[in-house]
Amino acid sequence: MADEEAKDNDTDEAEAEKAIHRHAFWLYGVIVGIAIKEALGTTVSHFIEPERLGAELRLIGLTIRYPHTEVSLYPEAIRLTVFLALIIRFYFGSAFFFGAAYESKSARVDYPASNYGIDFVFGFFHFVSFGVLALMIDIHTAPIWWFPTLVGFVLIYDLFWYVTSIGQHTREMIFWWMIINVINASISAALYLGLRGAYGPLDAEICAFWIVIAVSVVDIGLMMAKKPFFQPLIDIAPRRRPKPPTSTPPPAEPNPEV
């Protein structure tokens, strides 16, 4: 009798834990959706009706010719591409991470030392930064250097997450992901700073962003092939190989209770 009650209590606890995880990942999805909506709302109107921004700014006493004689739609299109590539890859990556570490049937065996609270908080502020990034896409109404600076922050963010995960088995999952992102941020930053003086900030960031786009495409492709966190690198330089998730958190829905 006591054994049955203990099993029932374990089952109830597990169900309650899954419910919390479902609500948490639902919140991620909402933030991602809002960020994408803001990014598309800013850029698509410029692509469809380039004169709209100039008209809006004239209403508040500012004059601008859009597209500017030296600035076409291309830089903003590249910024939108970078934004979408990054937010998609990090959302997918979070699904794989939380699926393997907290949703899979063997999660407690594979990752006995883990801290859901820390992982959730780091993920939450990471996705909030994408909301801010969406607001920085417009090259005319935001300081020109804010967007590339925030892209760099998004890429190196996993370094802080990795450092604070000392003692957690889950940190092995993000090791190569963190390494690749830091290398990507470093190379892109060096290229941006090196070209900025000679070619201007917009041309410099375009060159730097193509590297970010290329790495993101590879990362998304590997996740589609169920090899997240750059698992081919794990095969070349093996560490503690992360277990693939047997399930992932449910997608965001209007009502997380369902």
N, C-alpha and C positions, 0 to 999 in steps of 0.2 A: 504493500500500500504506500509506504513512504517512498519507494522507488518510483512509483507511478506519479505521485505528487511532484517529486523532484523533476521528472521528465516533463510534466505539464508546465512547471514553472520555467524550465529551460526553453520550452517551446514558446511560451508567452513572451519571455524576454527576447528571444530571437525575432519574433514577429514585431514586437515594439521597436526593436533596433532597426529592422528593415523599413518600418514605417517612417522613422526619423530620417533614414538615408534617402527614402523616396522624396520626402519633403525637401531635403537639402539639395538634391540634384535637380529637383523641379525648379528651385530658386536659381540655380546656375542657368538653366534653360531660359528662364524669364529674362535674366540679365543679358544673356547672349542675344535673345530676340530683340530686346529694346535697343541694344547697341547696333545691331545690323539695321534696324529700322531707321535709326538716327543717321547712320552712314549713308544709306541709300537715299534718305530724304534730302540730305545735303547735296549729294553729287548728281543724282539722276536729274533733278530739276535743272542743274547747270548744263548737263549734256543735251537735254531736250530743248531748253529755252535759255540760251547763253545770256540774253539781254536782261533776264529777270533780276539777277543780282545787282546790276547797275541801277535798275529802276528802284529797287528796294533801298539801296544806299543813298540814292538822291533824295528819297523821302525824309531821311534824317540829316540832310545837309552835306552828305559826302558824295564825291564824284569819282566814278571809276569806269573805265572802259573794259568790258568783259566780252570775249577774251582779251586780255591785255595784249598789246602789240608784241611783247616778248614772251608771253606766257599763253600757250595753247591749252586745250583740254587734257592733253597727254599727262602732265604731272599729276593732276587730280585723279585721272583714271588709274595711274600706277599706284597712287596712295590707296585708292579703293581696293585694288587687287591685293595689295599687301595686307590691308586690314582684313579682308575676307579670308585670305589664305591663312593668316595667323589665328583668327578666331575659330575657324573650322578645325584646324589641326589641334589647337589646345582644348577645344571642347571634346573632340574625339579622344584625345589623349587622356582627358579626365575620365571619360567613360571607361576606357581600358584600365586606368589606374584604380579607380574606385571599384570597378568590377572585379579585378584580380585581388585587391587587398581586402575588400569588405563584403562583396556580394557572392563570390564563388563559394562552392560547397567546402572547399579545402582551405579557405582563407585563414582560418584560425590555426591550421597546421602549418601552412606555408609561410605565414607572416604573424607569428605569435606575438612579436613585439611591434605594436603599431599604435597610433594615436589618431583616431578619427577627427577629434576636435581640431588639432593642429592642422591636419591636412585640409579639412573643410575651410578653415579660416584663411589659409594661404590661397586656396583655390578661389574663395569668394573675392578677396581683394584683387586677385589677378584678373578676374573677369570684370570687376568694377573698373579696372584700368582700361579695359577695352571700351567701356562706355565713354570714358574721357577721350580715348584715342579717336573715337568716332566724331567727336566734336572738333577735333583738330585737323580734319581732312581738308577743310576749305582753305585754300592758299591765300585768299584775299582778306578774310576776317579774323584769322588767328596768326600769331607770330610764326614766321616761316620755319623756325627751328624747333618748335614744340613737337610737331609730329615725328620727325626722325629721332628726337631725344626719347620720346615715349615708346617708340618702337624698340629702341635699344633697351629701355627698362623692361619691357615685356619679355624680351629675349633672355636677359640675365636674371630674371625673377626666380627662375628655378634654382639658381645658385644659392640664394638666401633660404629657399625651401630645403634644399639638400643639406645645408649647414645646420639648420635647426632640427633636422631629422636624425641627428647622431644618436645611435643606440636603437634606432628603429629598423626593422628588417625591410620595410617598404622603401627605404632610401636606395636600395640596390636597383629598384625598378627605374628610377629616374636618373641614374648616374650618367649613362651615355647620352640620354636626352639632354641633360644639363650641360654636358661637355660640348655637344654639337652646337647647342644654342649660344653658349658663351663664345665659342670659336667663331660662329656666324656673326655675332654682335661685334666681336673685336675686328674681324676682317672688314665688315661693312663700315664700321666707324672709322677705321684707318683710311679706307677708300674715300669715304665722304669728306673727311677732314683734309685729305691730300688733294682732292679735286676742287674743293669749295673755292679756294682762292683764285684758281685759274678759270674755272668754268661757271662759277656761281652756285648758290645753294641748291637750286632746283635740279640742275643737270647732275650735280654731285650726288644728290639723294637718289635720283633715278638709277644711276649706275650701282649705288650701294644696295638699292632695293631689289634689283634683279637677282642678287645673291640670296636675299631673304626669300624671294618667291621660289627660286630653284630648290632650296633646302626644304621649304614647306611642301612643295609638290612631291618630293621624295618621301618626306615623312608621312604625308597623307596616303601616298601609294602603299607604303609599308604597312600602315594601319589597315588599309583595305585588304591587304594580303594577310592580315592577322599576325603581323610581325611588328608590334608597336615598340616604341622606345629604341629604335634603331637596332633591333635584335641581330641583324647580320654582323654588326660590330661586336656583339657579345660572343658570337661564334669565333671571330678572329682573335679577340682578346678577352677570353672568358673570365667572368667574375661569377658571382652567385646568380645563376640564370633565373630570371623571373618566371613565375608560372603564368601561362595564359589564362585569362578569365573564362570561367564556365558560364558566366552571365554578366550583364552590364546593367547599370541603373536604368530604370525606365525613362523614356523621353519626357520632356516637359508637357504637361497637359493643362487645360484651363482649370481643372479641379483635381488637385493632387490626392484627394481622398479616394477617388475612383480607382 
